[in-house]
Amino acid sequence: MSALHQKTCTACDGSAPAMRAQEADELIREVPDWTIAERNGVLQLERVFRFKNFRHALAFTQQVGELAEEANHHPAILTEWGQVTVTWWTHSICGLHRNDFIMAAKTSKLAS
Ligand SMILES: C[C@H](O)[C@H](O)[C@H]1CNC2=NC(N)=NC(=O)C2=N1
């Protein structure tokens, strides 16, 4: 089976059920640098990427934005001096979908 970062997001029209915590706990093993957070009852995937200054953080932000546009799947991104916090979840289902784990793996690949 190919690695998660090589997979493509599938269409998610909002009819798919949000992933349960147990399933998310299994998939997180494939993206161990990411954390599952719950905000307002919504499970999300989050990782902080560190950079040496704001310019590098901004360049990474742009790369993540391009990745998101290609996949038509979009994260929340907080860009600060020296760090970028990327948060993935699927808005249409108010929770996690396999797509979020694929995007997390692709995001990590950008930074490696
Ligand atoms: C119409 C368009 O396909 C949708 O609004 C997409 C865009 N990007 C998205 N990104 C994320 N993270 N979740 C969504 O449900 C989502 N929906």
Ligand as a Chemical Component Dictionary entry (heavy atoms), coordinates in Angstrom:
data_LIG
# 
_chem_comp.id                   LIG 
_chem_comp.type                 NON-POLYMER 
_chem_comp.pdbx_formal_charge   0 
_chem_comp.three_letter_code    LIG 
# 
loop_
_chem_comp_atom.comp_id 
_chem_comp_atom.atom_id 
_chem_comp_atom.alt_atom_id 
_chem_comp_atom.type_symbol 
_chem_comp_atom.charge 
_chem_comp_atom.model_Cartn_x 
_chem_comp_atom.model_Cartn_y 
_chem_comp_atom.model_Cartn_z 
_chem_comp_atom.pdbx_ordinal 
LIG C1 C1 C 0 -17.369 23.775 -2.813 1  
LIG C2 C2 C 0 -16.074 23.219 -2.277 2  
LIG O1 O1 O 0 -15.790 21.985 -2.852 3  
LIG C3 C3 C 0 -16.144 23.052 -0.783 4  
LIG O2 O2 O 0 -16.536 24.224 -0.145 5  
LIG C4 C4 C 0 -14.850 22.530 -0.177 6  
LIG C5 C5 C 0 -13.683 23.482 -0.259 7  
LIG N1 N1 N 0 -12.653 23.154 0.686  8  
LIG C6 C6 C 0 -12.917 22.472 1.795  9  
LIG N2 N2 N 0 -11.983 22.278 2.706  10 
LIG C7 C7 C 0 -12.223 21.627 3.845  11 
LIG N3 N3 N 0 -11.240 21.467 4.731  12 
LIG N4 N4 N 0 -13.439 21.132 4.100  13 
LIG C8 C8 C 0 -14.454 21.251 3.252  14 
LIG O3 O3 O 0 -15.566 20.773 3.539  15 
LIG C9 C9 C 0 -14.207 21.937 2.035  16 
LIG N5 N5 N 0 -15.127 22.087 1.138  17 
# 
loop_
_chem_comp_bond.comp_id 
_chem_comp_bond.atom_id_1 
_chem_comp_bond.atom_id_2 
_chem_comp_bond.value_order 
_chem_comp_bond.pdbx_ordinal 
LIG C1 C2 SING 1  
LIG C2 O1 SING 2  
LIG C2 C3 SING 3  
LIG C3 O2 SING 4  
LIG C3 C4 SING 5  
LIG C4 C5 SING 6  
LIG C4 N5 SING 7  
LIG C5 N1 SING 8  
LIG N1 C6 SING 9  
LIG C6 N2 DOUB 10 
LIG C6 C9 SING 11 
LIG N2 C7 SING 12 
LIG C7 N3 SING 13 
LIG C7 N4 DOUB 14 
LIG N4 C8 SING 15 
LIG C8 O3 DOUB 16 
LIG C8 C9 SING 17 
LIG C9 N5 DOUB 18 
# 
